[in-house]
Structure formats: C-alpha cells, structure tokens
Amino acid sequence: VTLTTAAQTNITSLGTLSALTVDDVAIDGKVVTMTGSSSDTAVFTAGTNGTLSIVTTDDSAAAANITITADGTFEADGTTVTLDSSGDIRLDSDDGQIIFRDNGSDWGLIKHSSNDIIFENKTADKDITFRGDDGGSNIDALVLDMSAAGAATFNDKVVATELDISGDTDIDGTAN
C-alpha cells in the first residue's frame, strides 16, 4: 500500500502497514482491543457517563500488568480514587517518604530513616491521635500533644511490664 501525504478519507491495507502518522484519532465505537502475542490483550472500553475500563489479559494469567511511566508527575484526578487489590497494595518511594496532602499542603508524613519508621504531623502544634471503635463508639485511645513536646494522654490505663521514669513523678489520685 502506497499512501500519499494528501488527506485520505478511507485507508484499507491488505498487507502490513508499517507506519501511519495521524494527528487526531476519533473512534466511533466504545471498545478498542489490542492483541500482543497469542491471546494477550489490552481492552479499552468507554462506558456511560465518561467511564473508562482498561482490562489486560495474559495468556498464562500471570503477568497482565499495566505500567505507566512519566518523566515527571503522574496524577490521578477524581472525586474519589480507590486502590482495590485482591493482593497487597505497595507504596514504593525511592526516597523513603510517603507524604499526605490536602489541597496542596502537606499535613502528614511517613518516612524510613536509618531503618526506623517515622510518623510525622507536618502542621505546627497539631496532635497525632490514635482513634478506634470501642463497642460501637469512637474513642481517642492515645493523643500525642505536639504543642506540649509530645505529651501522651491515654484514654485509660497504661499496661507495662516495666516502667522506668526519669525526672519528676506526679501522681494525682491513689497509688497502688
């Protein structure tokens, strides 16, 4: 097939088309299927309300992965972004930091430092709270008060095998 550089309304190739350059592609249909080797496929389906489904299938059902590579930032912008996996969900950052943001401002950080894991509140003088469900009611089991140098407030007793106290000891109440 020999094509000219002039605009073509219809192109039919009965053999191998080795190269085709197109400025814009409009597909009047909802499914695009790409087949690699044998039955290895990637299927793109446009659904109602702008939904898009991308399904990859590997003939041996082992390695049907989707890889997105960008030189800069990859952004997934949506009202809700859900990561759902029948296996593990891994966050792998080569600089050892996972940063939590809200509207462009950092508010939390989990990082790896000298084989330690560090949980950090990025907002000055704001607390770190461990909250849970106790019989159907939310409770703050532990609050670390960052405006008081990390003073720990437990909702109930502290159970310890050994307790070492340095500095002053204040006991308000009965000591048993």
N, C-alpha and C positions, 0 to 999 in steps of 0.2 A: 504494500500500500504506500503510495507516494502522496503526501499532502503538501499543499502549498501554504504559504503564510497568510493567504486570504481567509476571511471568515468562512467557516464551514457550518452549514445548518445541520447536516447529518453526516456522521462518520461511521462507516462499517468496516471492520477489519476481519478478514477471513484467515489471516495468519497471525503472526506475532507483531504486536505494536510495541516497539522498543522504547519509545519516548513520546510523551504528549505533554505539552505545556498549556495550561488553562488558567486564565485569570480568576474567574469565579465559577463555582460549580453549584448548580441548583438541581436537586434530585426531587422529582415529583413522585414520591413514594415514601414509605416510612421505614423500610429495612434496607440496610447495606450489609452484605456479608462478604468478608474477605477470607479466602481459604489459603492457608500456608501449604504444608505438606500433608498429604492424605486427608484426614478429617479434622485437622487442626484448624479451628476457625475463630474469627472475631466477628461478632454480630452487633451492629449498632441499630437500635430501634427507637424511632421517635414516637412518643405516645401523646396522649391528650394532655392539655394544659402545659405543654413545653417540657414534659418529662423525657429523659434520655436513658436508655438502658444499654450498657455495654457488657456483653457476655462473651467470655473466652472459653473455648473448649479445647482440651489437649487430648489427642487420640489415646494416650496412655493414662489420662486423668491424673497427671502428676504435676505438671509444670505450667498450667494455664495462668500465667501471671500477667498483670498489667504494670508496666513501668513507665513512669512519667519523669522525664529528665528536663531540667531547666537550668540555664546558666545563672539565673538569679532566684527570685522568689516564686514559689508555687502557692497560689491562693485558691481556696475553695470558698466561694462566697454564697451563702444561702441563709435562709431564716433559721434553719436547723441543719447542722452537719452531723451525721451519725456514722460511726465506725462500728460495724457489726461483723463479727467473725465467729465461725464455729471453732476456731483455734485461738491462739494468742493474738493480742494486739501489742505490737512492739513500737516504741518510740526510740529511735536511734539517732542521737545527736553527737557528731564527732567532737564537739567542744564540751560535751558533758552537761549541757544545760537544757532544761525544758522550761520555757517562760510562758506564763499565763498573762493574757492581756484582755482589757476591756476598753473598747473604743480607742485603741491606740496607746493606752497607758499600761505599763507593766504593773501588776499587782501581786504576782506570786512567782516563785522560782523553786525548782527542784534541781539540784546540781550534784555532780560527782566531783569530789575533791579529795585527793590522796586516799582513795578507797573508802571515804566516808560519804554518806548521803546527807545533804543539807537541804532543809525545807526553810524557805525564806519568805517573809512578808515584805514586799518591796515598798509599802506605804509607811511613812514615818509614824511611829507611835500607835500603830494599829495591831490588834491582837491576832493570835493564832488560836483557833478554837477547835476542839475535838468534840463533835456532836454526834449523838446516837439516838436510838429509839429504845426506850425502857417501857415495855408493856403498852405500847401504842402512843406514848408521849415523848416528844423531843426533849432531850436533856443535854446540857453542856457538861460533859464529863470532866473536861480539863480546859482551862483557859490560861494561855501564856500571855501575860500583860507586857507588851513591848514598851509601853510608856513607863513601866516600873522595872526596867532592866530584865524583863523576862520572868517576873514573879509568877509562880504557878498557883492557880486556885483549882482545887479538886472539888467536885460536887459532893463527894462522900469520902469515906476513909481511904487512906493510903496503906496498902498492904505491902510489907517489905520483909525480906529475910533478915537483913541487917540494915541499920540506919546509922550513918555517920553524919554528924552535924559539926560544922566548923563555924566559929563565930558565936554570936549571942543566940540564946534559945528562949523564946517567949511561948508560954503555954497559957492559953485562955480557956479555962474550964478545968475539968478534973483529969489528973494524970493517973493512969492505972499502971 
